[in-house]
Amino acid sequence: MTATSAFFEQLAGVGHDPNLCKVRGSVRFDIREGDGVEQWLLDIDNGNLRVTRGAHPADAVITVSAEVAEAMTRGEMNGLAGMTRGEILVDGDLALAMRIGRLFPVTAPARRQAVPGHGD
């Protein structure tokens, strides 16, 4: 199991996140690897989380490479920094996409580290 799959499986088990109690919307993650795309949908309803897979419509769509997704889910990459470098693309509700950033783990080096071969 990849760190990305484990992250979304763990989110599915959480059920509710009090930090998102005033958030409603859906975010789809399009994770590209080669010619394929793995898709995860996160529905948030006042902090209640539901995770499914598939190409469902969403308020925000976040597109990343599998390598970037792995770095994010391991806490090795900061989402805002990744967006600034063009490694993370957001289509739709940018504010919603930024709010869910708090769901990802953060390690101290993540603020300075880039994924090799991407961005600067």
C-alpha positions in Angstrom: 0.0 0.0 0.0 1.3 3.4 -0.9 1.5 6.3 1.6 -1.2 8.0 -0.5 -3.6 5.1 -0.3 -2.9 4.7 3.4 -3.6 8.5 3.9 -7.0 8.3 2.2 -7.9 5.1 4.0 -7.0 6.7 7.3 -9.2 9.8 6.4 -12.1 7.5 5.6 -11.8 6.0 9.1 -11.7 9.4 10.8 -15.3 10.2 10.1 -15.2 13.7 11.6 -12.6 16.5 11.9 -13.5 19.3 14.3 -11.1 21.7 12.5 -13.4 21.5 9.4 -16.7 22.0 11.3 -17.6 25.0 9.3 -16.5 23.6 5.9 -18.8 22.1 3.2 -17.7 21.0 -0.2 -15.9 18.3 -2.1 -12.4 18.0 -3.3 -11.2 15.4 -5.9 -7.6 14.4 -6.1 -6.4 13.4 -9.5 -3.1 11.6 -9.0 -1.2 11.0 -12.2 1.3 8.3 -12.7 2.4 7.6 -16.3 -0.7 7.4 -18.5 -3.0 6.6 -15.6 -4.9 8.7 -13.1 -5.9 7.5 -9.6 -8.9 9.6 -8.3 -10.0 10.1 -4.7 -13.0 12.2 -3.7 -13.2 13.9 -0.3 -16.7 15.1 0.7 -16.8 17.4 3.7 -20.1 18.3 5.4 -19.5 20.5 8.5 -16.5 18.4 9.5 -18.0 15.0 8.6 -15.6 13.3 6.1 -16.5 10.8 3.4 -13.8 9.4 1.1 -14.6 7.6 -2.1 -12.8 6.7 -5.3 -13.6 7.7 -8.8 -14.1 10.6 -11.3 -17.0 12.3 -9.5 -17.7 16.0 -9.9 -16.1 18.2 -7.2 -16.0 21.8 -6.0 -12.2 21.7 -6.3 -9.9 19.3 -8.2 -6.3 19.0 -7.1 -4.0 17.5 -9.7 -0.6 16.1 -8.7 1.9 13.5 -9.8 2.1 10.3 -7.8 5.5 11.3 -6.5 4.2 14.7 -5.2 1.1 12.9 -3.6 3.4 10.5 -1.8 5.6 13.4 -0.5 2.5 15.3 0.7 0.9 12.3 2.5 4.2 11.6 4.2 4.5 15.2 5.4 7.5 15.9 3.3 5.9 18.6 1.1 4.0 21.7 2.0 0.9 22.1 -0.2 1.2 25.9 -0.5 4.8 25.6 -1.5 3.9 22.9 -4.0 1.3 25.2 -5.6 3.8 28.0 -5.8 6.2 25.8 -7.7 3.5 24.5 -10.0 3.7 20.9 -8.7 0.2 21.1 -7.3 -2.6 22.4 -9.6 -6.0 23.4 -8.3 -9.1 23.9 -10.5 -12.2 25.3 -8.8 -12.6 26.4 -5.2 -9.0 27.4 -4.2 -10.1 28.4 -0.7 -11.6 25.0 -0.1 -8.5 23.3 -1.4 -6.3 25.4 0.9 -8.5 24.6 3.9 -8.1 20.9 3.6 -4.3 21.3 3.7 -4.6 20.9 7.5 -5.5 17.2 7.0 -2.0 16.4 5.7 0.9 15.7 8.0 3.6 18.3 8.4 7.2 17.6 9.3 9.8 20.4 10.0 11.8 19.8 6.8 8.6 20.0 4.6 8.8 23.8 4.6 12.1 23.8 2.8 12.1 20.6 0.8 11.1 20.1 -2.8 10.5 16.8 -4.6 13.6 16.1 -6.7 13.0 16.7 -10.4 10.0 19.1 -9.9 9.8 22.8 -9.7 12.9 24.9 -9.1 
